Amino acid sequence: MNTLFCPGPLSRRDFLRLGAFALGGVGIGNLLGLRAAAKAAGRSTPDTAVIFLWLPGGPSHLETYDPKPDAPAEYRGEFRPIKSNVPGIEICELLPLHAQIADKFALIR
């Protein structure tokens, strides 16, 4: 590891990861307080769910959810994009079931 720009026991990646967790922790208290207040007032709170896919060593975003069919061959993935059920969103040909339910999830590029 090059410690010229990041001296100490933490790498830049570790520092960014800890910073992201800290920012998430700042907002969670307010969210939980609002939910508790809504529950105390007799209001229902919506159920929420998040599925976060972290694929270290997995397929590239260019080969799954962000194909670049018009990019030069050295930049795009080897698989073709297919149309999803959302206009303007194309997904890798290896994920046809995801393409069928693209209106049910958020795709952040």
Biotite code that builds the C-alpha atoms (Angstrom):
import biotite.structure as struc

atoms = struc.array([
    struc.Atom([0.000, 0.000, 0.000], chain_id="A", res_id=1, res_name="MET", atom_name="CA", element="C"),
    struc.Atom([1.298, 3.437, -0.876], chain_id="A", res_id=2, res_name="ASN", atom_name="CA", element="C"),
    struc.Atom([1.236, 5.440, 2.374], chain_id="A", res_id=3, res_name="THR", atom_name="CA", element="C"),
    struc.Atom([2.475, 8.663, 0.810], chain_id="A", res_id=4, res_name="LEU", atom_name="CA", element="C"),
    struc.Atom([-1.010, 10.180, 0.612], chain_id="A", res_id=5, res_name="PHE", atom_name="CA", element="C"),
    struc.Atom([-2.780, 8.155, 3.292], chain_id="A", res_id=6, res_name="CYS", atom_name="CA", element="C"),
    struc.Atom([-0.519, 7.540, 6.280], chain_id="A", res_id=7, res_name="PRO", atom_name="CA", element="C"),
    struc.Atom([-1.817, 5.459, 9.158], chain_id="A", res_id=8, res_name="GLY", atom_name="CA", element="C"),
    struc.Atom([-3.552, 2.125, 9.604], chain_id="A", res_id=9, res_name="PRO", atom_name="CA", element="C"),
    struc.Atom([-6.531, 2.982, 7.360], chain_id="A", res_id=10, res_name="LEU", atom_name="CA", element="C"),
    struc.Atom([-6.492, 2.822, 3.595], chain_id="A", res_id=11, res_name="SER", atom_name="CA", element="C"),
    struc.Atom([-8.464, 5.331, 1.536], chain_id="A", res_id=12, res_name="ARG", atom_name="CA", element="C"),
    struc.Atom([-11.092, 2.679, 0.875], chain_id="A", res_id=13, res_name="ARG", atom_name="CA", element="C"),
    struc.Atom([-11.465, 1.992, 4.614], chain_id="A", res_id=14, res_name="ASP", atom_name="CA", element="C"),
    struc.Atom([-11.738, 5.720, 5.292], chain_id="A", res_id=15, res_name="PHE", atom_name="CA", element="C"),
    struc.Atom([-14.498, 6.136, 2.694], chain_id="A", res_id=16, res_name="LEU", atom_name="CA", element="C"),
    struc.Atom([-16.347, 3.082, 3.992], chain_id="A", res_id=17, res_name="ARG", atom_name="CA", element="C"),
    struc.Atom([-16.278, 4.404, 7.563], chain_id="A", res_id=18, res_name="LEU", atom_name="CA", element="C"),
    struc.Atom([-17.371, 7.835, 6.356], chain_id="A", res_id=19, res_name="GLY", atom_name="CA", element="C"),
    struc.Atom([-20.348, 6.339, 4.534], chain_id="A", res_id=20, res_name="ALA", atom_name="CA", element="C"),
    struc.Atom([-21.396, 4.421, 7.650], chain_id="A", res_id=21, res_name="PHE", atom_name="CA", element="C"),
    struc.Atom([-21.075, 7.592, 9.724], chain_id="A", res_id=22, res_name="ALA", atom_name="CA", element="C"),
    struc.Atom([-23.285, 9.550, 7.323], chain_id="A", res_id=23, res_name="LEU", atom_name="CA", element="C"),
    struc.Atom([-25.848, 6.773, 7.398], chain_id="A", res_id=24, res_name="GLY", atom_name="CA", element="C"),
    struc.Atom([-25.765, 6.795, 11.193], chain_id="A", res_id=25, res_name="GLY", atom_name="CA", element="C"),
    struc.Atom([-26.467, 10.529, 11.295], chain_id="A", res_id=26, res_name="VAL", atom_name="CA", element="C"),
    struc.Atom([-29.780, 10.137, 9.481], chain_id="A", res_id=27, res_name="GLY", atom_name="CA", element="C"),
    struc.Atom([-30.994, 6.922, 11.096], chain_id="A", res_id=28, res_name="ILE", atom_name="CA", element="C"),
    struc.Atom([-31.733, 8.552, 14.462], chain_id="A", res_id=29, res_name="GLY", atom_name="CA", element="C"),
    struc.Atom([-34.087, 11.086, 12.911], chain_id="A", res_id=30, res_name="ASN", atom_name="CA", element="C"),
    struc.Atom([-35.808, 8.381, 10.858], chain_id="A", res_id=31, res_name="LEU", atom_name="CA", element="C"),
    struc.Atom([-36.354, 6.153, 13.877], chain_id="A", res_id=32, res_name="LEU", atom_name="CA", element="C"),
    struc.Atom([-37.654, 9.109, 15.889], chain_id="A", res_id=33, res_name="GLY", atom_name="CA", element="C"),
    struc.Atom([-40.156, 9.996, 13.178], chain_id="A", res_id=34, res_name="LEU", atom_name="CA", element="C"),
    struc.Atom([-41.368, 6.401, 12.980], chain_id="A", res_id=35, res_name="ARG", atom_name="CA", element="C"),
    struc.Atom([-41.800, 6.229, 16.764], chain_id="A", res_id=36, res_name="ALA", atom_name="CA", element="C"),
    struc.Atom([-43.745, 9.510, 16.760], chain_id="A", res_id=37, res_name="ALA", atom_name="CA", element="C"),
    struc.Atom([-46.008, 8.274, 13.954], chain_id="A", res_id=38, res_name="ALA", atom_name="CA", element="C"),
    struc.Atom([-46.646, 5.025, 15.799], chain_id="A", res_id=39, res_name="LYS", atom_name="CA", element="C"),
    struc.Atom([-47.463, 6.918, 19.018], chain_id="A", res_id=40, res_name="ALA", atom_name="CA", element="C"),
    struc.Atom([-49.924, 9.099, 17.073], chain_id="A", res_id=41, res_name="ALA", atom_name="CA", element="C"),
    struc.Atom([-51.692, 5.989, 15.765], chain_id="A", res_id=42, res_name="GLY", atom_name="CA", element="C"),
    struc.Atom([-50.500, 6.342, 12.179], chain_id="A", res_id=43, res_name="ARG", atom_name="CA", element="C"),
    struc.Atom([-49.211, 3.412, 10.210], chain_id="A", res_id=44, res_name="SER", atom_name="CA", element="C"),
    struc.Atom([-45.663, 3.543, 8.925], chain_id="A", res_id=45, res_name="THR", atom_name="CA", element="C"),
    struc.Atom([-44.878, 2.100, 5.503], chain_id="A", res_id=46, res_name="PRO", atom_name="CA", element="C"),
    struc.Atom([-42.803, -1.036, 5.357], chain_id="A", res_id=47, res_name="ASP", atom_name="CA", element="C"),
    struc.Atom([-39.523, -0.484, 3.568], chain_id="A", res_id=48, res_name="THR", atom_name="CA", element="C"),
    struc.Atom([-36.897, -2.882, 2.349], chain_id="A", res_id=49, res_name="ALA", atom_name="CA", element="C"),
    struc.Atom([-33.523, -2.475, 0.714], chain_id="A", res_id=50, res_name="VAL", atom_name="CA", element="C"),
    struc.Atom([-31.536, -5.149, -1.058], chain_id="A", res_id=51, res_name="ILE", atom_name="CA", element="C"),
    struc.Atom([-27.991, -3.954, -1.573], chain_id="A", res_id=52, res_name="PHE", atom_name="CA", element="C"),
    struc.Atom([-25.904, -6.089, -3.920], chain_id="A", res_id=53, res_name="LEU", atom_name="CA", element="C"),
    struc.Atom([-22.210, -5.868, -3.120], chain_id="A", res_id=54, res_name="TRP", atom_name="CA", element="C"),
    struc.Atom([-20.365, -8.125, -5.527], chain_id="A", res_id=55, res_name="LEU", atom_name="CA", element="C"),
    struc.Atom([-16.636, -7.984, -4.875], chain_id="A", res_id=56, res_name="PRO", atom_name="CA", element="C"),
    struc.Atom([-15.053, -9.848, -7.740], chain_id="A", res_id=57, res_name="GLY", atom_name="CA", element="C"),
    struc.Atom([-18.451, -10.288, -9.357], chain_id="A", res_id=58, res_name="GLY", atom_name="CA", element="C"),
    struc.Atom([-19.646, -9.169, -12.768], chain_id="A", res_id=59, res_name="PRO", atom_name="CA", element="C"),
    struc.Atom([-19.021, -5.606, -13.836], chain_id="A", res_id=60, res_name="SER", atom_name="CA", element="C"),
    struc.Atom([-21.798, -3.015, -13.955], chain_id="A", res_id=61, res_name="HIS", atom_name="CA", element="C"),
    struc.Atom([-21.150, -2.818, -17.696], chain_id="A", res_id=62, res_name="LEU", atom_name="CA", element="C"),
    struc.Atom([-22.071, -6.494, -17.974], chain_id="A", res_id=63, res_name="GLU", atom_name="CA", element="C"),
    struc.Atom([-25.201, -6.355, -15.816], chain_id="A", res_id=64, res_name="THR", atom_name="CA", element="C"),
    struc.Atom([-27.163, -3.161, -15.206], chain_id="A", res_id=65, res_name="TYR", atom_name="CA", element="C"),
    struc.Atom([-25.339, -0.465, -17.175], chain_id="A", res_id=66, res_name="ASP", atom_name="CA", element="C"),
    struc.Atom([-24.548, -1.830, -20.640], chain_id="A", res_id=67, res_name="PRO", atom_name="CA", element="C"),
    struc.Atom([-22.883, 0.488, -23.124], chain_id="A", res_id=68, res_name="LYS", atom_name="CA", element="C"),
    struc.Atom([-23.858, -0.957, -26.534], chain_id="A", res_id=69, res_name="PRO", atom_name="CA", element="C"),
    struc.Atom([-22.603, 2.101, -28.427], chain_id="A", res_id=70, res_name="ASP", atom_name="CA", element="C"),
    struc.Atom([-19.235, 2.269, -26.646], chain_id="A", res_id=71, res_name="ALA", atom_name="CA", element="C"),
    struc.Atom([-16.023, 0.969, -28.240], chain_id="A", res_id=72, res_name="PRO", atom_name="CA", element="C"),
    struc.Atom([-15.458, -2.772, -27.846], chain_id="A", res_id=73, res_name="ALA", atom_name="CA", element="C"),
    struc.Atom([-12.750, -2.340, -25.189], chain_id="A", res_id=74, res_name="GLU", atom_name="CA", element="C"),
    struc.Atom([-15.188, -0.522, -22.863], chain_id="A", res_id=75, res_name="TYR", atom_name="CA", element="C"),
    struc.Atom([-18.457, -2.414, -23.224], chain_id="A", res_id=76, res_name="ARG", atom_name="CA", element="C"),
    struc.Atom([-19.178, -5.838, -21.795], chain_id="A", res_id=77, res_name="GLY", atom_name="CA", element="C"),
    struc.Atom([-19.257, -8.985, -23.873], chain_id="A", res_id=78, res_name="GLU", atom_name="CA", element="C"),
    struc.Atom([-23.005, -9.544, -23.403], chain_id="A", res_id=79, res_name="PHE", atom_name="CA", element="C"),
    struc.Atom([-25.792, -7.777, -25.295], chain_id="A", res_id=80, res_name="ARG", atom_name="CA", element="C"),
    struc.Atom([-28.401, -5.569, -23.624], chain_id="A", res_id=81, res_name="PRO", atom_name="CA", element="C"),
    struc.Atom([-32.079, -6.492, -23.747], chain_id="A", res_id=82, res_name="ILE", atom_name="CA", element="C"),
    struc.Atom([-35.069, -4.204, -23.287], chain_id="A", res_id=83, res_name="LYS", atom_name="CA", element="C"),
    struc.Atom([-36.799, -4.147, -19.925], chain_id="A", res_id=84, res_name="SER", atom_name="CA", element="C"),
    struc.Atom([-40.429, -3.375, -19.157], chain_id="A", res_id=85, res_name="ASN", atom_name="CA", element="C"),
    struc.Atom([-39.386, 0.233, -18.410], chain_id="A", res_id=86, res_name="VAL", atom_name="CA", element="C"),
    struc.Atom([-38.843, 2.402, -21.505], chain_id="A", res_id=87, res_name="PRO", atom_name="CA", element="C"),
    struc.Atom([-35.221, 3.450, -21.894], chain_id="A", res_id=88, res_name="GLY", atom_name="CA", element="C"),
    struc.Atom([-33.727, 0.900, -19.490], chain_id="A", res_id=89, res_name="ILE", atom_name="CA", element="C"),
    struc.Atom([-31.739, -1.982, -20.918], chain_id="A", res_id=90, res_name="GLU", atom_name="CA", element="C"),
    struc.Atom([-30.294, -4.813, -18.849], chain_id="A", res_id=91, res_name="ILE", atom_name="CA", element="C"),
    struc.Atom([-27.823, -7.575, -19.670], chain_id="A", res_id=92, res_name="CYS", atom_name="CA", element="C"),
    struc.Atom([-29.150, -10.543, -21.629], chain_id="A", res_id=93, res_name="GLU", atom_name="CA", element="C"),
    struc.Atom([-28.109, -12.786, -18.723], chain_id="A", res_id=94, res_name="LEU", atom_name="CA", element="C"),
    struc.Atom([-30.773, -11.190, -16.495], chain_id="A", res_id=95, res_name="LEU", atom_name="CA", element="C"),
    struc.Atom([-34.064, -11.638, -18.396], chain_id="A", res_id=96, res_name="PRO", atom_name="CA", element="C"),
    struc.Atom([-36.152, -12.015, -15.227], chain_id="A", res_id=97, res_name="LEU", atom_name="CA", element="C"),
    struc.Atom([-34.775, -8.732, -13.886], chain_id="A", res_id=98, res_name="HIS", atom_name="CA", element="C"),
    struc.Atom([-35.722, -7.095, -17.176], chain_id="A", res_id=99, res_name="ALA", atom_name="CA", element="C"),
    struc.Atom([-39.305, -8.302, -16.699], chain_id="A", res_id=100, res_name="GLN", atom_name="CA", element="C"),
    struc.Atom([-39.598, -6.704, -13.247], chain_id="A", res_id=101, res_name="ILE", atom_name="CA", element="C"),
    struc.Atom([-37.593, -3.516, -13.835], chain_id="A", res_id=102, res_name="ALA", atom_name="CA", element="C"),
    struc.Atom([-40.604, -1.424, -12.830], chain_id="A", res_id=103, res_name="ASP", atom_name="CA", element="C"),
    struc.Atom([-40.434, -2.973, -9.343], chain_id="A", res_id=104, res_name="LYS", atom_name="CA", element="C"),
    struc.Atom([-36.921, -1.849, -8.351], chain_id="A", res_id=105, res_name="PHE", atom_name="CA", element="C"),
    struc.Atom([-34.814, 1.294, -8.377], chain_id="A", res_id=106, res_name="ALA", atom_name="CA", element="C"),
    struc.Atom([-31.763, 1.252, -10.596], chain_id="A", res_id=107, res_name="LEU", atom_name="CA", element="C"),
    struc.Atom([-29.156, 3.796, -9.546], chain_id="A", res_id=108, res_name="ILE", atom_name="CA", element="C"),
    struc.Atom([-26.437, 4.344, -12.106], chain_id="A", res_id=109, res_name="ARG", atom_name="CA", element="C"),
])
